[in-house]
Amino acid sequence: MYKFAPETAQDHWEVEALYDTCFAPGREALSSYRLRDGVPPVTGLCRVARDAGGVLAGAIRYWPVRVGPVDVDPVDALLLGPVAVHPTRQGEGLGRDLIEDSLALAAPLGWTRVLLVGDAPYYGRFGFTRLDTVVMPPPTNPERVLGRALVPGAWDGVVGDVLRWAD
Ligand SMILES: CC(C)(COP(=O)(O)OP(=O)(O)OC[C@H]1O[C@@H](n2cnc3c(N)ncnc32)[C@H](O)[C@@H]1OP(=O)(O)O)[C@@H](O)C(=O)NCCC(=O)NCCS
C-alpha cells in the first residue's frame, strides 16, 4: 500500500535521488530541463508515493509552460515530468496511479492541457497522443512529444514552440 501526498521542501533531495536512480546519467542535460530552469514547479501537482515504512517509491512533478508563437498570445500548458518509480517497485501500477491521480487534480486547478516527452506506448494508456504541431526545444524526437486535453478540444489549433513560462 502506498500513501500519496504533495511533494514538500523536505522531500526535494530524496526525489532528486530517486530520479538519479531511475534515469540515465545526465538527465538534466535534456532539452526539457531548459523549460524548467528558474521556473518553480506547479504546487499541488507534484506528488510523492511512500510505502508503509515511509520509504519513497515514486514521484511526479509538473512545470508550467506556454505553447505558440511568442508574439501571438501563447497558451498555457502543463509539462508532465519527471515521473519515476523505484526499480524495485515498477510494474505494480504505481506509475499509473501517480499519473492519473495528479492529472485528476489538474483540471480543478484550472489547467486545460498537458504535454510531455516520453514513450507513446506507455503514455498512450493514459490518453496521450502525438502533438504534431507542437515543437519542443531541440534536440527532441518529435515522435515523443505527446499531449492530452484535460477539457475537450484543448489542444485543437495549438501550433508552435513550447516556451519557458517566464520567457
Ligand atoms: C515509466 C515508469 C514511471 C512506469 O512506472 P510503473 O509503476 O512501472 O508503471 P505501471 O506499473 O503503471 O505500468 C507498468 C506497465 O507499463 C509498461 N511500461 C513501463 N515503461 C514503459 C515504456 N517506457 N514503454 C512502454 N511500456 C512501458 C510496463 O511494461 C508495464 O506493462 P504491463 O502493464 O503490460 O505489464 C517507470 O518504469 C520508471 O520510473 N521508469 C524509469 C524512468 C522513466 O523512464 N520515466 C518516464 C520518462 S518518459
PDBQT file of the ligand as one rigid body, heavy atoms in Angstrom, charges set to zero:
ROOT
HETATM    1  C1  LIG A 201       7.875   4.634 -16.600  1.00  0.00    +0.000 C 
HETATM    2  C2  LIG A 201       7.630   4.311 -15.139  1.00  0.00    +0.000 C 
HETATM    3  C3  LIG A 201       7.345   5.605 -14.376  1.00  0.00    +0.000 C 
HETATM    4  C4  LIG A 201       6.409   3.399 -15.051  1.00  0.00    +0.000 C 
HETATM    5  O1  LIG A 201       6.164   3.126 -13.686  1.00  0.00    +0.000 OA
HETATM    6  P1  LIG A 201       5.482   1.739 -13.240  1.00  0.00    +0.000 P 
HETATM    7  O2  LIG A 201       4.995   1.921 -11.851  1.00  0.00    +0.000 OA
HETATM    8  O3  LIG A 201       6.391   0.613 -13.514  1.00  0.00    +0.000 OA
HETATM    9  O4  LIG A 201       4.261   1.677 -14.270  1.00  0.00    +0.000 OA
HETATM   10  P2  LIG A 201       2.924   0.863 -14.152  1.00  0.00    +0.000 P 
HETATM   11  O5  LIG A 201       3.072  -0.233 -13.124  1.00  0.00    +0.000 OA
HETATM   12  O6  LIG A 201       1.803   1.795 -14.010  1.00  0.00    +0.000 OA
HETATM   13  O7  LIG A 201       2.813   0.233 -15.598  1.00  0.00    +0.000 OA
HETATM   14  C5  LIG A 201       3.661  -0.834 -15.935  1.00  0.00    +0.000 C 
HETATM   15  C6  LIG A 201       3.401  -1.197 -17.381  1.00  0.00    +0.000 C 
HETATM   16  O8  LIG A 201       3.935  -0.153 -18.220  1.00  0.00    +0.000 OA
HETATM   17  C7  LIG A 201       4.846  -0.721 -19.126  1.00  0.00    +0.000 C 
HETATM   18  N1  LIG A 201       5.907   0.252 -19.383  1.00  0.00    +0.000 N 
HETATM   19  C8  LIG A 201       6.720   0.822 -18.479  1.00  0.00    +0.000 A 
HETATM   20  N2  LIG A 201       7.568   1.658 -19.109  1.00  0.00    +0.000 NA
HETATM   21  C9  LIG A 201       7.259   1.621 -20.407  1.00  0.00    +0.000 A 
HETATM   22  C10 LIG A 201       7.785   2.251 -21.565  1.00  0.00    +0.000 A 
HETATM   23  N3  LIG A 201       8.794   3.114 -21.488  1.00  0.00    +0.000 N 
HETATM   24  N4  LIG A 201       7.212   1.969 -22.762  1.00  0.00    +0.000 NA
HETATM   25  C11 LIG A 201       6.188   1.104 -22.844  1.00  0.00    +0.000 A 
HETATM   26  N5  LIG A 201       5.648   0.463 -21.791  1.00  0.00    +0.000 NA
HETATM   27  C12 LIG A 201       6.198   0.723 -20.595  1.00  0.00    +0.000 A 
HETATM   28  C13 LIG A 201       5.369  -1.964 -18.429  1.00  0.00    +0.000 C 
HETATM   29  O9  LIG A 201       5.876  -2.885 -19.367  1.00  0.00    +0.000 OA
HETATM   30  C14 LIG A 201       4.090  -2.483 -17.771  1.00  0.00    +0.000 C 
HETATM   31  O10 LIG A 201       3.302  -3.120 -18.748  1.00  0.00    +0.000 OA
HETATM   32  P3  LIG A 201       2.150  -4.193 -18.346  1.00  0.00    +0.000 P 
HETATM   33  O11 LIG A 201       1.112  -3.456 -17.553  1.00  0.00    +0.000 OA
HETATM   34  O12 LIG A 201       1.617  -4.626 -19.678  1.00  0.00    +0.000 OA
HETATM   35  O13 LIG A 201       2.843  -5.250 -17.569  1.00  0.00    +0.000 OA
HETATM   36  C15 LIG A 201       8.835   3.545 -14.509  1.00  0.00    +0.000 C 
HETATM   37  O14 LIG A 201       9.087   2.405 -15.295  1.00  0.00    +0.000 OA
HETATM   38  C16 LIG A 201      10.100   4.359 -14.416  1.00  0.00    +0.000 C 
HETATM   39  O15 LIG A 201      10.319   5.043 -13.428  1.00  0.00    +0.000 OA
HETATM   40  N6  LIG A 201      10.970   4.269 -15.436  1.00  0.00    +0.000 N 
HETATM   41  C17 LIG A 201      12.245   4.967 -15.408  1.00  0.00    +0.000 C 
HETATM   42  C18 LIG A 201      12.050   6.452 -15.552  1.00  0.00    +0.000 C 
HETATM   43  C19 LIG A 201      11.252   6.790 -16.795  1.00  0.00    +0.000 C 
HETATM   44  O16 LIG A 201      11.504   6.286 -17.873  1.00  0.00    +0.000 OA
HETATM   45  N7  LIG A 201      10.258   7.689 -16.609  1.00  0.00    +0.000 N 
HETATM   46  C20 LIG A 201       9.368   8.100 -17.672  1.00  0.00    +0.000 C 
HETATM   47  C21 LIG A 201      10.009   9.138 -18.517  1.00  0.00    +0.000 C 
HETATM   48  S1  LIG A 201       9.333   9.131 -20.146  1.00  0.00    +0.000 SA
ENDROOT
TORSDOF 0
